[in-house]
């Protein structure tokens, strides 16, 4: 009788669980639940929303300026090396 390797060893197989099919919900119920969840959301005030928007725009502008400056400097440096 030959020894079994790890790949040949008999490993007990897991039995497949019976699949539980979810019942299909009506679109009306979906939208009712969606509205109920949206009512629970703690929405920011208009002033806070404006402040957040301005902060995002400021950081995007700053990142664009830094990226543009780095691109310009590296392009000029590459032109000096090539010439």
N, C-alpha and C positions, 0 to 999 in steps of 0.2 A: 504494500500500500504506500503510495507516494505522499509526501507532505504537500499540503495545500499552501499556496502563497496567499498573501493578504488579498490579492485581487480575486483569487479563486474561492476564498473562504465564503461560506454561506452566511450572509448577513440577513437577519430578519427584515423583511420588507414592511414598510408602514402601510397600513390599510388606508385606502382612499376614504376620506370623509364624505359622507353624502352631501352633495352640493345643495345649499339653501338658496333658492332663487328668490330674489327680492321681487315683491309685487310691484307692478308698474303703477306709478301715481299719476293722477290726472294733472294736466297743466294748471288748472285753477288752484289746486292744492299747493302746487309748487310756488305759484306767485303769492298766495296767501302767506305761506311760510317765509318767503323771501321778504315780503313787506314787514312781517313781524320781526324778523332778524334786523332789518334796517332801522326799525324803530328803537332797537336796543343799542345801536351804535352811538357813541359819545362823539358827536360831530364838533369840529373846532368852530370857534366864533369867526365872524367875518374878519375881525382885526387880526386874529391869530393866523388865519388862512393867508391873508395878505402878507404878513410878516414871514411866514414859511416860504411863500412863493418868491418874495424878494431875496431871501437868503439863498434859495436854490439858484435863482438867476445870477446872483452875485458870484457864487462859487463856480457856476458854469462859465461865466465871463472870465473869471480869474484863471481857470484851467485852460480856456482857449487862448488867453494871452500868453501864458507860460508855454503851452505847447507850440504856439506860433513862433515865439521867440527862440525856443530851442531848435525848431526846424530851420529857422533862418540862420542861426549861428552855425549849426552843423552843415548846412548847405554851403555857406560861405567858406567854412573850413575845408570841406571836400573840394570845392572849386580851387582853393589854394594848393591843395595836395596834387590835384590833377594837372594844373598848369605848370 
